[in-house]
């Protein structure tokens, strides 16, 4: 018999929260640093995992569920199909380098839309866990894309902000026509 890990599955006790969609002001403003660590932060992280899994995403920033705090969660493979699972509080993108790759990128706040978005093939994020322990996350390939994408969210940017020309025009037109588009 194999021993099971002695921790609950992330998100298993979380509540799925409503997703903020493109155009919501919380997505377009920089998030505030977390200064209080304790049960409310642990609940937020748990709810973020639950929401990310329900939406079938690989990463989620707190502002995507309407909370303007510097926190993101991830459960994302890299290009070698190695799974990376965790969360970061007050993350700082300390390295983004290597080859620039234009890969298909989507976002839970723009459901159903994707566009070729340039990102570096290597990224390093430093921050702390929900208990305040230092953490350093090194990612390559698709996981590096995820780390950069989530850090962008916490600065008030969505992936469409990195697009130019026809590629940007096409995805923004599709967003305006999407069934979830904000009106008014």
VEXMAR-121066 format. One record per residue (C-alpha): residue in three letters; x, y, z. Coordinates in steps of 0.1 Angstrom, whole numbers, padded with zeros to 4 digits, always signed. Example, Ala and Ser with C-alpha at 12.3 -4.5 7.8 and 13.67 -1.06 7.14 Angstrom:
BEGIN
ALA+0123-0045+0078
SER+0137-0011+0071
! end
This chain:
BEGIN
UNK+0000+0000+0000
UNK+0013+0034-0009
UNK+0012+0062+0016
UNK-0009+0092+0007
UNK+0004+0126+0013
UNK-0009+0141+0045
UNK-0024+0173+0029
UNK-0057+0181+0014
UNK-0060+0186-0023
UNK-0057+0224-0031
UNK-0092+0239-0036
UNK-0110+0209-0022
UNK-0126+0230+0006
UNK-0127+0262-0014
UNK-0157+0281-0028
UNK-0159+0288-0065
UNK-0160+0326-0069
UNK-0173+0347-0098
UNK-0147+0354-0125
UNK-0139+0390-0133
UNK-0141+0395-0170
UNK-0122+0418-0194
UNK-0133+0454-0188
UNK-0138+0449-0151
UNK-0118+0477-0134
UNK-0102+0453-0109
UNK-0083+0436-0139
UNK-0069+0469-0151
UNK-0053+0483-0119
UNK-0022+0471-0100
UNK-0029+0450-0070
UNK-0020+0458-0034
UNK+0007+0439-0015
UNK-0006+0414+0011
UNK+0003+0425+0046
UNK-0018+0402+0068
UNK-0012+0365+0069
UNK-0037+0342+0085
UNK-0070+0324+0079
UNK-0085+0349+0055
UNK-0055+0346+0032
UNK-0056+0308+0034
UNK-0093+0309+0025
UNK-0085+0332-0005
UNK-0059+0308-0018
UNK-0082+0278-0013
UNK-0110+0296-0031
UNK-0087+0306-0059
UNK-0077+0270-0065
UNK-0113+0259-0065
UNK-0122+0286-0090
UNK-0092+0279-0112
UNK-0100+0242-0113
UNK-0137+0248-0120
UNK-0128+0270-0149
UNK-0102+0244-0161
UNK-0073+0269-0159
UNK-0037+0265-0151
UNK-0032+0298-0132
UNK-0054+0324-0115
UNK-0046+0358-0100
UNK-0066+0372-0071
UNK-0079+0401-0091
UNK-0095+0377-0115
UNK-0120+0369-0087
UNK-0123+0406-0077
UNK-0097+0407-0050
UNK-0071+0434-0056
UNK-0043+0415-0037
UNK-0009+0403-0049
UNK-0016+0366-0049
UNK-0017+0339-0076
UNK-0021+0302-0078
UNK-0010+0277-0104
UNK-0013+0241-0114
UNK+0006+0241-0147
UNK+0028+0218-0168
UNK+0060+0228-0184
UNK+0070+0218-0219
UNK+0083+0185-0205
UNK+0049+0178-0190
UNK+0062+0182-0154
UNK+0034+0195-0131
UNK+0040+0227-0111
UNK+0015+0233-0083
UNK+0015+0261-0058
UNK+0008+0297-0049
UNK+0028+0329-0045
UNK+0020+0359-0023
UNK+0035+0392-0032
UNK+0053+0378-0062
UNK+0080+0396-0080
UNK+0091+0386-0115
UNK+0129+0387-0109
UNK+0139+0371-0142
UNK+0123+0368-0176
UNK+0148+0359-0203
UNK+0159+0334-0229
UNK+0142+0330-0262
UNK+0110+0349-0269
UNK+0083+0326-0280
UNK+0050+0336-0296
UNK+0026+0310-0283
UNK-0011+0307-0281
UNK-0023+0323-0249
UNK-0057+0324-0233
UNK-0071+0338-0201
UNK-0100+0328-0177
UNK-0111+0365-0178
UNK-0115+0363-0216
UNK-0132+0329-0219
UNK-0129+0311-0252
UNK-0104+0336-0267
UNK-0067+0330-0275
UNK-0040+0348-0294
UNK-0003+0343-0302
UNK+0014+0363-0274
UNK+0052+0368-0271
UNK+0067+0357-0238
UNK+0102+0347-0226
UNK+0109+0310-0224
UNK+0123+0313-0189
UNK+0110+0331-0158
UNK+0117+0332-0121
UNK+0093+0345-0095
UNK+0101+0352-0059
UNK+0076+0359-0031
UNK+0063+0341+0000
UNK+0037+0315+0008
UNK+0005+0321+0026
UNK+0024+0315+0058
UNK+0051+0340+0050
UNK+0078+0314+0040
UNK+0101+0326+0012
UNK+0095+0309-0022
UNK+0114+0310-0055
UNK+0098+0295-0085
UNK+0118+0288-0117
UNK+0098+0280-0148
UNK+0105+0272-0185
UNK+0084+0269-0215
UNK+0046+0269-0210
UNK+0051+0272-0172
UNK+0073+0303-0177
UNK+0044+0317-0198
UNK+0020+0311-0170
UNK+0043+0328-0144
UNK+0046+0359-0166
UNK+0009+0359-0174
UNK-0001+0358-0137
UNK+0025+0385-0127
UNK+0010+0407-0154
UNK-0024+0403-0139
UNK-0012+0416-0106
UNK+0002+0447-0124
UNK-0032+0454-0140
UNK-0024+0439-0174
UNK-0041+0412-0194
UNK-0024+0393-0223
UNK-0041+0415-0249
UNK-0021+0444-0236
UNK+0010+0426-0250
UNK-0005+0423-0285
UNK-0001+0447-0313
UNK-0016+0454-0348
UNK-0040+0430-0364
UNK-0035+0403-0337
UNK-0046+0427-0310
UNK-0075+0441-0331
UNK-0088+0406-0338
UNK-0089+0394-0302
UNK-0104+0427-0289
UNK-0131+0426-0316
UNK-0139+0390-0306
UNK-0140+0400-0270
UNK-0165+0428-0277
UNK-0187+0402-0295
UNK-0184+0375-0269
UNK-0215+0365-0250
UNK-0198+0374-0217
UNK-0188+0409-0229
UNK-0196+0438-0206
UNK-0222+0462-0220
UNK-0228+0498-0211
! end
